[in-house]
Amino acid sequence: MKLPLFFISDCHIGMQLNSKELERRHKLFQLFESIKNSGGTLIIGGDFFDFWFEFRKKTPEIYWDVFERLEDLKKNNIQIHYIAGNHDYWNLGYFEQKFTHSFYKKDLVIEDFNDKILITHGDGLLKKDVGYRALKKVIRNKLFIFFFRLLGEKRGYQVGSKVSNTSHGYNHFDNNVDEIIKDVSNFANEKWEEGIDVVLVGHYHQKLIVKEKSKMLIFMGDWLKHYTITKYDGNEWTQFSWNEL
């Protein structure tokens, strides 16, 4: 990977092109323009799309402008690494074909630089997420994927849009900030003991850097409220809003 590294997570690109969605995409595309000439690497921490499931037919037209911008980054030699989230796990090769250098079904560990870095989407880390962890195994099962694909693109995306419903419920994490920081910090501590220096976590829509001596836990924020970009230049970690890069 090439420095600098840029991290974004939880953009939740939606399927309804209203004024709020257009404004979010405008901000995101401006960020891509800032990254384009950096010669660096973009790392997406999951839930980039509010819902993605790969069917055999064409990509939903509502996403075309987003794919064009991602492909433009690729053409300008920006590597894009994509960690699967709980909203967009079901990529079956299309992302690699269009814009990503690599797509990761599990966590990504980077050992190329001064810090050993782990990036995880983070869903299921809370102690109370027992039921979700069981559901996660079901909906990521090959048999589930096979039968869901039989619905076809139109009906499948109708179901996905109703299930995700992000525009109304994304900020439910804000009511549990203390619990989130505690449980995710416990996870980070385990990884620090295993030799990881920096843990980056998405999913919870929190924008925060926690330092513990030489170790760090970074919540990657989101693009629904915080419009967060995290940057690593090989020595320093910094976190910005979309227009501060």
N, C-alpha and C positions, 0 to 999 in steps of 0.2 A: 504493500500500500504506500501511497505517496502522501506526504504531509503538505499542507495541514489537513487534519481530519475534521469534518463537519458532521455533527449528529443532529438529526431531527426525529421526532416521534409523535405518534397520535395526531396526524393531520386530519384524519377522518374525512377525506374528500367525499362529498355527498352526491346523491343521485337526484337531488332537486336543485335546479339551477336558479335559485332566487338571488336577491340582491346581496344577502349576507354571504352566500356561497361564492358569488362572483368576487366580492371583496377579499375573501380569504385566499382565493386562487391568485388574485392580483398580487397580494403580499408574498405568497409562496413563489410566484414566478419572478418577482423582483429579487428574492433571495437567490434563486437559481442563477440569475444574471450575475450576481455578486460572486457566486462560487465558480462560475464558468471559466474565468481566466486565472483561477488560483493555482491550477495544476495539481490540486489536491484530490481528496476522496470524500464522497458523500456516503454516510451510513444512516440508513433508515431503521428506526427501532420498532417497527411494527405499527399496525393500524393506520397505515398511510391512507388506505381507502376505508370508508365506513363499512362497505361490504364488497368483498371480492370472492367470486367462485368461478373457476375456469370451466366454461362450457366449450363444446366443440365448434360453435359458431363464432361470429365476430365479437369483438369487444364492444360493450355498451357505448353508444355514441357520446353519452354524457361525460365520458372520461377521455375523449380523444385529445382535447387540448392539453391535458395533463401528460399523456403519453408523448405528445410532440415535444414538450419541454424537457422531459426526462431523456428522450432520445437525443435531443440537442446537447445535453450535458455529456452524454456518451460520445457523440461525435467530436466534442471538444476535449476528449481524453480525460474526462472526469469518471473515475471508477465509482460505481454505485453498488454498495453492499446492502442487502435487504434482509432483516430478521423478521420472521413471520410473527404476526400478532394474532389476537383472538378474533379479529374482524377480517383478516386477509390471509389466513393460513393456507387457503385452498388454491394456491398457485401451483399449477402442474406443468410449468415450463414456459408459459407465455412471457413472464417478466424477464427471464434469461434471454429469450429470443429478441425482445424489444429494447431493454435498457439496462438490466442489471449485469454486473460482473459475476456476482454470486447471490444465491438466495438460500437462507438458512432456516431449516425447520426447527432447529434448537438454538441455543445461545452461540454467540460468536466470541472467540478469544483471539486477541491481537497481541503478538509477542515481538513485533518488529522494532519497537522503540524503547525509550527509557523506562516507561511504565508498562506493566503487563495489564492489559485492559480486557474486561469482560462486559459484553453488551447483552442484555436480556430484555425481552418485552416485559416480563414480570407478572403476567396474569397467573393467579393461583398461589402467590407467595404468602398471603395473609393466613394466619392460623385458622380463621373462620371459614376459609374457602374449601372446606372438605367436599361439599356437594359439587362445587364447580370443578374441582380437580377430577372427580369421577366423570362428570359430563364431558370434560375436555377429552378424555380418553375415548369416549363414544363418538363424538363428532369429528375426531381426527382419524377414526378407523377407516380402513380402505373400503369396507362394506358400506358404511354410511356414505362415503364420498361417491361410490358407484351408484347407489340408489338416488341420491340427491341430483346427480347429473341427469338422471332419467326425466326429471321435471322439465328440463329444457331451460334455455336462457330466460325467456320472458317470465314464466312462473317462478323460476328459481330466484330471480332478482326481485320479484314482488315479495316473496317470502323474506328474503334477506333484508330488504328495506324496512319491512315492518318489525323484524326481530331486532335490528340494530338500533333504529330510532334515536340516533345519537344526539340530534339537535335538541331534543327535549330532556335527555337524561345524563349527559356527559359529566356534569358537575357534581354528581352524587358523591364522588370521592372527597369533595371538600368538607363533608360533614364528618369524616373519619381520619383527618390528617394525623393526629397523634398516634392512632393505631397503625396507620400505614407506615409512618416513619419508624416506629418501634419494630414492627415485624420485618420490614425490608432491611432495617439496620442489622437485625439478627442474621438475616440471609447474607448481607455484605460481610459481616464478621466471619462467618464460615468460609466465605471465599477468600478473604484476606489471609486467614490461617492456611489456606491452600496455596498461597503465593501470589494471588491476584493483588494488584496495587490499586486499581480503579474499577469500580463497578458502576455501570450506567444502566438505569432502569426506566422503562416507559410505563404505559398502561394507566398509571394513577393520576395523570394530568397535573402533577406537581412540578414546580420549578424551584430547584434547591440543590445546593452543593454542601455536603456534610464532610468535614475534614476530621480525621482521627490520626494524629501524628503524621506519618508519611503516607497514610492511606486516604482514599476518597470514595464517597458514595454520591453519585450524581443522578438526580431525577431530571429527566430530559424534557419536562414540560409538555406542551401540546401546541396545536395550531387551531384551537377553538377559543381559547381564552388568553394564553400567554404569548403565542407566536414565538416559540423559543428556538434558538440555535445555540448549540454547544460546540466549542472549537478547541482543538488541541494542536499546538504547533511543534510538539516534540519536547517542550519544556514546561509550558504553562497551559493551564486549563482556564477557559473563560466562558461565560454564558451571557447571551445577548437576547434582546428582542429583535424582531425581524428587520427593523430599520436602523439598527445600531451596528451592524457588521461592517 
